């Protein structure tokens, strides 16, 4: 089983995505009978993280969930299935703003301008020719999930533009980077145009005339008002992503965890500081060293328990426990289940998703 490095503490991850995007993916996975425990282990987020849809979560959370879903349900076009029923809140405040634009072009331009509100590293380019307008999508995490998250966004935009204009047939095509599959007709039917595979980018290709379609609920005052709020969100998103003492601390914890070191003394040596200074640093971020190390152990334990080739004793040893009974007690405290019960529960959820 290949090792996946799970996030230790979501608040320390550098690049972020709007929580509503992650929440939709998380909820869809639950609808596919994937357990909360498995999702927390896979993506490092819980239901509590998703309560505020305008919050920002680690950008890799959604793609990690998609990696699991596509592995376990390869027979379904899950991206289109999810997009068929996902509410517009997926786009957060962007959806509110776009539905009050005057034309489809204005709505698209808002989507491009405020793309970082959705995800820090989402890259969008809108180009127009005499007959077509092409909206190209790229995100570095396409390499994690094969572009599934991006594909959901394309499909959601298609539905959204049908909704705000009351029109259909405005697409001249849809371009996808992944290989052609036996679901060609499903893609064509969903987008109501031809889908082209193995293209250099993911893109929606609009008939240029369609960009002049009026938006049904256009309201210039609300359009301007919501853009002012989006400006504030965008300014916050564009704050420099610098390596803070907190993230240095998390990196040091991760390096020690990789070799089974979970003591405060070992962490202080890794940080090249005294134990007392380390304790003061952690306190500045509202944690104790024990809490941080416990979280690191829990994240690693959830990962290792999913590997059926590892015995409980071996896992306890990797986590620095000299007594596997102490590990069992700690795991029960973290998850409410024994390691064996947790493993069995996750195995059943994967089997259900495959069905």
MARKOL-705143 format. One record per residue (C-alpha): residue number from 0; x, y, z. Coordinates in Angstrom, 2 decimals. Last residue first. Layout:
<atoms>
@k: NUM | X: X | Y: Y | Z: Z
...
</atoms>
This chain:
<atoms>
@k: 354 | X: -21.30 | Y: -1.38 | Z: -5.05
@k: 353 | X: -17.77 | Y: 0.03 | Z: -4.97
@k: 352 | X: -18.92 | Y: 2.61 | Z: -2.45
@k: 351 | X: -20.30 | Y: -0.15 | Z: -0.22
@k: 350 | X: -16.98 | Y: -2.02 | Z: -0.34
@k: 349 | X: -15.15 | Y: 1.19 | Z: 0.59
@k: 348 | X: -17.51 | Y: 1.75 | Z: 3.52
@k: 347 | X: -17.08 | Y: -1.86 | Z: 4.69
@k: 346 | X: -13.28 | Y: -1.52 | Z: 4.67
@k: 345 | X: -13.52 | Y: 1.74 | Z: 6.62
@k: 344 | X: -15.66 | Y: 0.09 | Z: 9.31
@k: 343 | X: -13.35 | Y: -2.94 | Z: 9.52
@k: 342 | X: -10.29 | Y: -0.73 | Z: 9.97
@k: 341 | X: -12.00 | Y: 1.37 | Z: 12.64
@k: 340 | X: -13.16 | Y: -1.75 | Z: 14.51
@k: 339 | X: -9.63 | Y: -3.20 | Z: 14.43
@k: 338 | X: -8.07 | Y: 0.06 | Z: 15.66
@k: 337 | X: -10.63 | Y: 0.23 | Z: 18.50
@k: 336 | X: -13.40 | Y: 2.74 | Z: 18.06
@k: 335 | X: -14.43 | Y: 6.07 | Z: 19.62
@k: 334 | X: -12.04 | Y: 7.78 | Z: 17.22
@k: 333 | X: -9.43 | Y: 9.62 | Z: 19.25
@k: 332 | X: -10.03 | Y: 8.03 | Z: 22.67
@k: 331 | X: -10.24 | Y: 4.56 | Z: 21.15
@k: 330 | X: -6.95 | Y: 5.25 | Z: 19.38
@k: 329 | X: -5.31 | Y: 6.29 | Z: 22.64
@k: 328 | X: -6.49 | Y: 3.14 | Z: 24.43
@k: 327 | X: -5.29 | Y: 0.92 | Z: 21.60
@k: 326 | X: -1.92 | Y: 2.68 | Z: 21.56
@k: 325 | X: -1.48 | Y: 2.17 | Z: 25.30
@k: 324 | X: -2.30 | Y: -1.52 | Z: 24.82
@k: 323 | X: 0.37 | Y: -1.68 | Z: 22.10
@k: 322 | X: 3.04 | Y: -1.03 | Z: 24.74
@k: 321 | X: 6.32 | Y: 0.62 | Z: 23.72
@k: 320 | X: 4.38 | Y: 3.24 | Z: 21.80
@k: 319 | X: 6.48 | Y: 5.31 | Z: 19.39
@k: 318 | X: 3.97 | Y: 5.56 | Z: 16.56
@k: 317 | X: 5.85 | Y: 3.04 | Z: 14.48
@k: 316 | X: 5.76 | Y: 0.60 | Z: 17.41
@k: 315 | X: 1.99 | Y: 0.94 | Z: 17.80
@k: 314 | X: 1.57 | Y: 0.30 | Z: 14.07
@k: 313 | X: 3.69 | Y: -2.86 | Z: 14.26
@k: 312 | X: 1.65 | Y: -4.12 | Z: 17.22
@k: 311 | X: -1.60 | Y: -3.42 | Z: 15.38
@k: 310 | X: -0.50 | Y: -5.52 | Z: 12.41
@k: 309 | X: 0.20 | Y: -3.85 | Z: 9.06
@k: 308 | X: -0.90 | Y: -5.43 | Z: 5.79
@k: 307 | X: -4.43 | Y: -4.07 | Z: 6.26
@k: 306 | X: -3.15 | Y: -0.53 | Z: 5.74
@k: 305 | X: -6.07 | Y: 1.64 | Z: 6.90
@k: 304 | X: -4.63 | Y: 1.52 | Z: 10.43
@k: 303 | X: -1.53 | Y: 3.33 | Z: 9.18
@k: 302 | X: -3.38 | Y: 6.43 | Z: 7.98
@k: 301 | X: -5.58 | Y: 6.83 | Z: 11.05
@k: 300 | X: -2.49 | Y: 6.35 | Z: 13.24
@k: 299 | X: -0.53 | Y: 9.02 | Z: 11.35
@k: 298 | X: -3.26 | Y: 11.60 | Z: 11.88
@k: 297 | X: -3.68 | Y: 10.56 | Z: 15.54
@k: 296 | X: 0.05 | Y: 10.71 | Z: 16.22
@k: 295 | X: 0.30 | Y: 14.19 | Z: 14.72
@k: 294 | X: -2.72 | Y: 15.35 | Z: 16.72
@k: 293 | X: -1.15 | Y: 14.00 | Z: 19.93
@k: 292 | X: 2.10 | Y: 15.78 | Z: 19.08
@k: 291 | X: 0.23 | Y: 19.07 | Z: 18.68
@k: 290 | X: -1.77 | Y: 18.60 | Z: 21.88
@k: 289 | X: 1.33 | Y: 17.66 | Z: 23.89
@k: 288 | X: 3.19 | Y: 20.70 | Z: 22.59
@k: 287 | X: 0.38 | Y: 22.88 | Z: 23.92
@k: 286 | X: -1.75 | Y: 24.95 | Z: 21.62
@k: 285 | X: -3.10 | Y: 28.49 | Z: 21.29
@k: 284 | X: -0.68 | Y: 29.65 | Z: 18.61
@k: 283 | X: 1.42 | Y: 31.72 | Z: 21.02
@k: 282 | X: 1.38 | Y: 28.71 | Z: 23.38
@k: 281 | X: 3.23 | Y: 26.64 | Z: 20.78
@k: 280 | X: 6.03 | Y: 29.20 | Z: 20.69
@k: 279 | X: 6.26 | Y: 29.36 | Z: 24.50
@k: 278 | X: 6.55 | Y: 25.56 | Z: 24.69
@k: 277 | X: 9.31 | Y: 25.58 | Z: 22.10
@k: 276 | X: 11.21 | Y: 28.24 | Z: 24.04
@k: 275 | X: 11.01 | Y: 26.07 | Z: 27.19
@k: 274 | X: 12.16 | Y: 22.98 | Z: 25.29
@k: 273 | X: 15.19 | Y: 24.86 | Z: 24.02
@k: 272 | X: 15.58 | Y: 25.58 | Z: 20.35
@k: 271 | X: 17.01 | Y: 23.97 | Z: 17.23
@k: 270 | X: 13.53 | Y: 23.12 | Z: 15.85
@k: 269 | X: 14.42 | Y: 19.43 | Z: 15.39
@k: 268 | X: 16.03 | Y: 19.43 | Z: 18.85
@k: 267 | X: 12.85 | Y: 20.91 | Z: 20.35
@k: 266 | X: 10.80 | Y: 18.24 | Z: 18.57
@k: 265 | X: 12.95 | Y: 15.45 | Z: 19.99
@k: 264 | X: 12.46 | Y: 16.86 | Z: 23.51
@k: 263 | X: 8.70 | Y: 17.20 | Z: 23.03
@k: 262 | X: 8.45 | Y: 13.54 | Z: 22.14
@k: 261 | X: 6.74 | Y: 12.00 | Z: 19.10
@k: 260 | X: 9.55 | Y: 10.51 | Z: 17.04
@k: 259 | X: 8.43 | Y: 7.70 | Z: 14.70
@k: 258 | X: 10.77 | Y: 8.52 | Z: 11.82
@k: 257 | X: 8.16 | Y: 10.23 | Z: 9.60
@k: 256 | X: 6.60 | Y: 11.72 | Z: 12.73
@k: 255 | X: 9.81 | Y: 13.67 | Z: 13.36
@k: 254 | X: 9.64 | Y: 15.29 | Z: 9.92
@k: 253 | X: 5.92 | Y: 16.01 | Z: 10.35
@k: 252 | X: 6.48 | Y: 17.67 | Z: 13.74
@k: 251 | X: 9.22 | Y: 19.83 | Z: 12.22
@k: 250 | X: 6.92 | Y: 20.85 | Z: 9.37
@k: 249 | X: 4.18 | Y: 21.72 | Z: 11.87
@k: 248 | X: 6.56 | Y: 23.92 | Z: 13.83
@k: 247 | X: 7.74 | Y: 25.64 | Z: 10.68
@k: 246 | X: 4.06 | Y: 26.19 | Z: 9.83
@k: 245 | X: 3.47 | Y: 27.89 | Z: 13.17
@k: 244 | X: 6.65 | Y: 29.96 | Z: 12.91
@k: 243 | X: 5.19 | Y: 31.32 | Z: 9.66
@k: 242 | X: 6.22 | Y: 30.46 | Z: 6.11
@k: 241 | X: 4.73 | Y: 33.24 | Z: 4.04
@k: 240 | X: 1.59 | Y: 33.12 | Z: 1.89
@k: 239 | X: 1.31 | Y: 36.80 | Z: 1.00
@k: 238 | X: -2.26 | Y: 38.11 | Z: 1.43
@k: 237 | X: -4.07 | Y: 37.51 | Z: -1.84
@k: 236 | X: -6.96 | Y: 35.61 | Z: -0.32
@k: 235 | X: -7.68 | Y: 38.50 | Z: 2.08
@k: 234 | X: -7.77 | Y: 41.00 | Z: -0.77
@k: 233 | X: -10.06 | Y: 38.68 | Z: -2.69
@k: 232 | X: -12.49 | Y: 38.45 | Z: 0.21
@k: 231 | X: -12.63 | Y: 42.24 | Z: 0.50
@k: 230 | X: -13.13 | Y: 42.62 | Z: -3.24
@k: 229 | X: -15.87 | Y: 39.97 | Z: -3.06
@k: 228 | X: -17.77 | Y: 42.17 | Z: -0.62
@k: 227 | X: -17.51 | Y: 45.09 | Z: -3.02
@k: 226 | X: -18.60 | Y: 42.79 | Z: -5.83
@k: 225 | X: -21.72 | Y: 41.95 | Z: -3.81
@k: 224 | X: -22.74 | Y: 45.62 | Z: -3.72
@k: 223 | X: -22.02 | Y: 46.21 | Z: -7.42
@k: 222 | X: -24.23 | Y: 43.32 | Z: -8.57
@k: 221 | X: -26.86 | Y: 44.23 | Z: -5.98
@k: 220 | X: -27.10 | Y: 47.72 | Z: -7.47
@k: 219 | X: -26.92 | Y: 46.56 | Z: -11.08
@k: 218 | X: -29.77 | Y: 44.03 | Z: -10.72
@k: 217 | X: -30.04 | Y: 41.35 | Z: -13.38
@k: 216 | X: -32.42 | Y: 38.55 | Z: -12.43
@k: 215 | X: -32.85 | Y: 36.97 | Z: -15.90
@k: 214 | X: -29.29 | Y: 37.49 | Z: -17.11
@k: 213 | X: -29.29 | Y: 38.76 | Z: -20.68
@k: 212 | X: -27.59 | Y: 36.69 | Z: -23.40
@k: 211 | X: -24.67 | Y: 38.62 | Z: -24.90
@k: 210 | X: -22.23 | Y: 35.84 | Z: -24.03
@k: 209 | X: -24.30 | Y: 33.50 | Z: -26.19
@k: 208 | X: -23.18 | Y: 35.35 | Z: -29.33
@k: 207 | X: -19.66 | Y: 34.06 | Z: -28.76
@k: 206 | X: -20.78 | Y: 30.43 | Z: -28.89
@k: 205 | X: -19.13 | Y: 29.17 | Z: -25.74
@k: 204 | X: -16.24 | Y: 26.68 | Z: -25.41
@k: 203 | X: -15.88 | Y: 25.40 | Z: -21.83
@k: 202 | X: -12.35 | Y: 24.30 | Z: -21.08
@k: 201 | X: -10.06 | Y: 21.72 | Z: -19.51
@k: 200 | X: -6.62 | Y: 21.97 | Z: -21.09
@k: 199 | X: -4.25 | Y: 20.28 | Z: -23.54
@k: 198 | X: -7.06 | Y: 18.13 | Z: -24.97
@k: 197 | X: -7.14 | Y: 14.40 | Z: -24.40
@k: 196 | X: -10.94 | Y: 14.38 | Z: -24.74
@k: 195 | X: -13.50 | Y: 16.38 | Z: -26.71
@k: 194 | X: -17.10 | Y: 16.60 | Z: -25.48
@k: 193 | X: -19.71 | Y: 17.53 | Z: -28.10
@k: 192 | X: -22.68 | Y: 19.62 | Z: -27.00
@k: 191 | X: -25.63 | Y: 19.32 | Z: -24.66
@k: 190 | X: -23.24 | Y: 19.46 | Z: -21.68
@k: 189 | X: -24.95 | Y: 16.55 | Z: -19.93
@k: 188 | X: -25.89 | Y: 14.64 | Z: -23.10
@k: 187 | X: -22.43 | Y: 14.93 | Z: -24.65
@k: 186 | X: -20.78 | Y: 13.82 | Z: -21.41
@k: 185 | X: -23.07 | Y: 10.81 | Z: -21.06
@k: 184 | X: -22.61 | Y: 9.94 | Z: -24.74
@k: 183 | X: -18.83 | Y: 9.82 | Z: -24.31
@k: 182 | X: -19.11 | Y: 7.48 | Z: -21.33
@k: 181 | X: -16.91 | Y: 4.74 | Z: -22.82
@k: 180 | X: -13.85 | Y: 6.84 | Z: -22.13
@k: 179 | X: -11.60 | Y: 9.30 | Z: -23.91
@k: 178 | X: -8.45 | Y: 10.14 | Z: -21.99
@k: 177 | X: -8.30 | Y: 13.05 | Z: -19.56
@k: 176 | X: -7.65 | Y: 16.66 | Z: -20.51
@k: 175 | X: -11.23 | Y: 17.68 | Z: -21.18
@k: 174 | X: -12.65 | Y: 20.13 | Z: -23.72
@k: 173 | X: -16.33 | Y: 21.11 | Z: -23.85
@k: 172 | X: -18.04 | Y: 22.24 | Z: -27.04
@k: 171 | X: -19.99 | Y: 24.97 | Z: -28.82
@k: 170 | X: -21.87 | Y: 25.79 | Z: -25.63
@k: 169 | X: -24.89 | Y: 28.13 | Z: -25.63
@k: 168 | X: -27.33 | Y: 25.30 | Z: -26.41
@k: 167 | X: -29.50 | Y: 26.19 | Z: -23.46
@k: 166 | X: -31.17 | Y: 29.36 | Z: -22.24
@k: 165 | X: -32.94 | Y: 30.51 | Z: -19.08
@k: 164 | X: -30.08 | Y: 32.97 | Z: -18.60
@k: 163 | X: -29.36 | Y: 32.46 | Z: -14.88
@k: 162 | X: -30.25 | Y: 28.77 | Z: -14.83
@k: 161 | X: -28.58 | Y: 27.66 | Z: -18.05
@k: 160 | X: -25.51 | Y: 29.55 | Z: -16.91
@k: 159 | X: -25.53 | Y: 27.69 | Z: -13.59
@k: 158 | X: -25.90 | Y: 24.26 | Z: -15.17
@k: 157 | X: -22.87 | Y: 24.83 | Z: -17.42
@k: 156 | X: -20.96 | Y: 26.36 | Z: -14.53
@k: 155 | X: -21.63 | Y: 23.29 | Z: -12.38
@k: 154 | X: -20.31 | Y: 20.99 | Z: -15.12
@k: 153 | X: -17.12 | Y: 23.01 | Z: -15.48
@k: 152 | X: -16.68 | Y: 23.12 | Z: -11.68
@k: 151 | X: -17.22 | Y: 19.37 | Z: -11.42
@k: 150 | X: -14.55 | Y: 18.88 | Z: -14.10
@k: 149 | X: -12.11 | Y: 21.03 | Z: -12.14
@k: 148 | X: -12.57 | Y: 18.84 | Z: -9.07
@k: 147 | X: -12.13 | Y: 15.71 | Z: -11.19
@k: 146 | X: -8.98 | Y: 16.98 | Z: -12.94
@k: 145 | X: -7.01 | Y: 13.76 | Z: -12.59
@k: 144 | X: -7.40 | Y: 13.87 | Z: -8.81
@k: 143 | X: -3.87 | Y: 14.69 | Z: -7.67
@k: 142 | X: -2.43 | Y: 16.18 | Z: -10.88
@k: 141 | X: -5.50 | Y: 18.39 | Z: -11.22
@k: 140 | X: -4.30 | Y: 19.77 | Z: -7.87
@k: 139 | X: -2.19 | Y: 22.34 | Z: -9.71
@k: 138 | X: -5.42 | Y: 23.94 | Z: -10.99
@k: 137 | X: -6.27 | Y: 24.73 | Z: -14.59
@k: 136 | X: -9.37 | Y: 25.97 | Z: -16.40
@k: 135 | X: -9.82 | Y: 27.53 | Z: -19.83
@k: 134 | X: -12.89 | Y: 29.62 | Z: -20.72
@k: 133 | X: -13.12 | Y: 29.83 | Z: -24.51
@k: 132 | X: -15.27 | Y: 32.38 | Z: -26.33
@k: 131 | X: -16.22 | Y: 31.59 | Z: -29.90
@k: 130 | X: -17.18 | Y: 33.14 | Z: -33.26
@k: 129 | X: -14.95 | Y: 36.15 | Z: -33.89
@k: 128 | X: -12.51 | Y: 35.12 | Z: -31.16
@k: 127 | X: -12.76 | Y: 35.55 | Z: -27.39
@k: 126 | X: -10.42 | Y: 34.45 | Z: -24.61
@k: 125 | X: -11.27 | Y: 33.78 | Z: -20.97
@k: 124 | X: -8.39 | Y: 32.47 | Z: -18.83
@k: 123 | X: -8.78 | Y: 30.78 | Z: -15.45
@k: 122 | X: -6.14 | Y: 29.54 | Z: -12.97
@k: 121 | X: -7.26 | Y: 28.28 | Z: -9.57
@k: 120 | X: -4.34 | Y: 28.66 | Z: -7.18
@k: 119 | X: -6.01 | Y: 30.27 | Z: -4.16
@k: 118 | X: -9.35 | Y: 28.53 | Z: -4.61
@k: 117 | X: -12.92 | Y: 29.79 | Z: -4.85
@k: 116 | X: -12.14 | Y: 33.37 | Z: -3.81
@k: 115 | X: -9.11 | Y: 33.11 | Z: -6.10
@k: 114 | X: -11.48 | Y: 33.03 | Z: -9.08
@k: 113 | X: -12.68 | Y: 36.58 | Z: -8.40
@k: 112 | X: -11.81 | Y: 38.12 | Z: -11.76
@k: 111 | X: -12.59 | Y: 34.99 | Z: -13.78
@k: 110 | X: -16.05 | Y: 34.49 | Z: -12.26
@k: 109 | X: -16.78 | Y: 38.20 | Z: -12.54
@k: 108 | X: -15.86 | Y: 38.09 | Z: -16.24
@k: 107 | X: -18.16 | Y: 35.12 | Z: -16.74
@k: 106 | X: -21.10 | Y: 36.98 | Z: -15.17
@k: 105 | X: -20.39 | Y: 40.05 | Z: -17.30
@k: 104 | X: -20.35 | Y: 37.89 | Z: -20.44
@k: 103 | X: -23.62 | Y: 36.19 | Z: -19.48
@k: 102 | X: -25.23 | Y: 39.61 | Z: -19.36
@k: 101 | X: -26.53 | Y: 42.15 | Z: -16.82
@k: 100 | X: -25.01 | Y: 40.54 | Z: -13.73
@k: 99 | X: -27.31 | Y: 39.76 | Z: -10.76
@k: 98 | X: -26.89 | Y: 35.95 | Z: -10.89
@k: 97 | X: -23.12 | Y: 36.38 | Z: -11.04
@k: 96 | X: -22.92 | Y: 38.09 | Z: -7.65
@k: 95 | X: -24.84 | Y: 35.46 | Z: -5.68
@k: 94 | X: -22.93 | Y: 32.66 | Z: -7.40
@k: 93 | X: -19.59 | Y: 34.27 | Z: -6.51
@k: 92 | X: -20.67 | Y: 34.55 | Z: -2.88
@k: 91 | X: -20.23 | Y: 30.78 | Z: -2.45
@k: 90 | X: -19.65 | Y: 28.80 | Z: -5.66
@k: 89 | X: -20.91 | Y: 25.51 | Z: -4.20
@k: 88 | X: -23.82 | Y: 27.56 | Z: -2.84
@k: 87 | X: -25.27 | Y: 26.97 | Z: -6.31
@k: 86 | X: -26.64 | Y: 23.62 | Z: -5.12
@k: 85 | X: -25.11 | Y: 20.26 | Z: -6.18
@k: 84 | X: -27.56 | Y: 17.88 | Z: -7.84
@k: 83 | X: -26.32 | Y: 17.37 | Z: -11.39
@k: 82 | X: -22.77 | Y: 18.32 | Z: -10.43
@k: 81 | X: -22.45 | Y: 15.16 | Z: -8.33
@k: 80 | X: -23.51 | Y: 12.88 | Z: -11.18
@k: 79 | X: -21.34 | Y: 14.78 | Z: -13.63
@k: 78 | X: -18.26 | Y: 14.24 | Z: -11.47
@k: 77 | X: -19.26 | Y: 10.66 | Z: -10.66
@k: 76 | X: -19.14 | Y: 9.42 | Z: -14.24
@k: 75 | X: -19.70 | Y: 5.89 | Z: -12.94
@k: 74 | X: -17.89 | Y: 2.59 | Z: -13.56
@k: 73 | X: -14.71 | Y: 3.66 | Z: -11.77
@k: 72 | X: -16.39 | Y: 3.71 | Z: -8.34
@k: 71 | X: -13.64 | Y: 2.80 | Z: -5.84
@k: 70 | X: -10.70 | Y: 4.51 | Z: -7.49
@k: 69 | X: -12.77 | Y: 7.47 | Z: -8.62
@k: 68 | X: -14.11 | Y: 8.00 | Z: -5.10
@k: 67 | X: -10.71 | Y: 7.74 | Z: -3.39
@k: 66 | X: -9.01 | Y: 10.20 | Z: -5.71
@k: 65 | X: -12.03 | Y: 12.48 | Z: -5.43
@k: 64 | X: -11.64 | Y: 12.64 | Z: -1.64
@k: 63 | X: -7.98 | Y: 13.60 | Z: -2.05
@k: 62 | X: -8.96 | Y: 16.23 | Z: -4.61
@k: 61 | X: -11.40 | Y: 17.84 | Z: -2.15
@k: 60 | X: -8.94 | Y: 18.07 | Z: 0.76
@k: 59 | X: -5.96 | Y: 19.27 | Z: -1.34
@k: 58 | X: -6.92 | Y: 22.95 | Z: -1.11
@k: 57 | X: -6.71 | Y: 23.03 | Z: 2.68
@k: 56 | X: -9.84 | Y: 24.81 | Z: 3.98
@k: 55 | X: -11.19 | Y: 28.34 | Z: 3.72
@k: 54 | X: -14.30 | Y: 29.54 | Z: 5.53
@k: 53 | X: -17.26 | Y: 30.92 | Z: 3.56
@k: 52 | X: -19.28 | Y: 27.69 | Z: 3.94
@k: 51 | X: -18.95 | Y: 27.81 | Z: 7.76
@k: 50 | X: -20.01 | Y: 24.39 | Z: 9.09
@k: 49 | X: -17.50 | Y: 22.47 | Z: 6.97
@k: 48 | X: -14.66 | Y: 22.12 | Z: 9.48
@k: 47 | X: -17.11 | Y: 20.64 | Z: 12.01
@k: 46 | X: -18.01 | Y: 17.91 | Z: 9.50
@k: 45 | X: -14.39 | Y: 16.76 | Z: 9.56
@k: 44 | X: -11.33 | Y: 17.51 | Z: 7.46
@k: 43 | X: -7.97 | Y: 15.74 | Z: 7.05
@k: 42 | X: -8.74 | Y: 14.45 | Z: 3.57
@k: 41 | X: -8.24 | Y: 10.68 | Z: 3.74
@k: 40 | X: -8.40 | Y: 10.06 | Z: 7.49
@k: 39 | X: -11.32 | Y: 12.43 | Z: 7.94
@k: 38 | X: -13.07 | Y: 10.87 | Z: 4.96
@k: 37 | X: -12.57 | Y: 7.35 | Z: 6.30
@k: 36 | X: -13.92 | Y: 8.29 | Z: 9.70
@k: 35 | X: -16.91 | Y: 10.05 | Z: 8.16
@k: 34 | X: -17.79 | Y: 6.81 | Z: 6.38
@k: 33 | X: -18.17 | Y: 6.51 | Z: 2.61
@k: 32 | X: -21.70 | Y: 5.43 | Z: 1.74
@k: 31 | X: -21.83 | Y: 7.16 | Z: -1.67
@k: 30 | X: -23.99 | Y: 9.84 | Z: -0.04
@k: 29 | X: -21.06 | Y: 10.41 | Z: 2.34
@k: 28 | X: -18.84 | Y: 11.04 | Z: -0.69
@k: 27 | X: -21.36 | Y: 13.61 | Z: -1.96
@k: 26 | X: -21.29 | Y: 15.35 | Z: 1.40
@k: 25 | X: -17.49 | Y: 15.61 | Z: 1.33
@k: 24 | X: -17.48 | Y: 16.92 | Z: -2.24
@k: 23 | X: -20.11 | Y: 19.54 | Z: -1.41
@k: 22 | X: -18.28 | Y: 20.50 | Z: 1.79
@k: 21 | X: -14.96 | Y: 20.89 | Z: -0.04
@k: 20 | X: -16.47 | Y: 23.41 | Z: -2.45
@k: 19 | X: -18.42 | Y: 25.18 | Z: 0.33
@k: 18 | X: -15.17 | Y: 25.45 | Z: 2.35
@k: 17 | X: -13.58 | Y: 27.75 | Z: -0.22
@k: 16 | X: -10.12 | Y: 26.44 | Z: -1.10
@k: 15 | X: -6.81 | Y: 27.17 | Z: 0.61
@k: 14 | X: -3.05 | Y: 27.10 | Z: 0.05
@k: 13 | X: -0.60 | Y: 27.00 | Z: 2.97
@k: 12 | X: -1.86 | Y: 24.32 | Z: 5.33
@k: 11 | X: -1.57 | Y: 25.38 | Z: 8.98
@k: 10 | X: -5.28 | Y: 25.60 | Z: 9.79
@k: 9 | X: -5.83 | Y: 22.05 | Z: 8.55
@k: 8 | X: -3.76 | Y: 20.43 | Z: 11.29
@k: 7 | X: -1.98 | Y: 17.16 | Z: 10.59
@k: 6 | X: -2.69 | Y: 16.82 | Z: 6.87
@k: 5 | X: -2.42 | Y: 13.27 | Z: 5.52
@k: 4 | X: 0.71 | Y: 11.94 | Z: 3.85
@k: 3 | X: -0.29 | Y: 9.05 | Z: 1.63
@k: 2 | X: 1.82 | Y: 5.91 | Z: 1.71
@k: 1 | X: 1.50 | Y: 3.35 | Z: -1.05
@k: 0 | X: 0.00 | Y: 0.00 | Z: 0.00
</atoms>
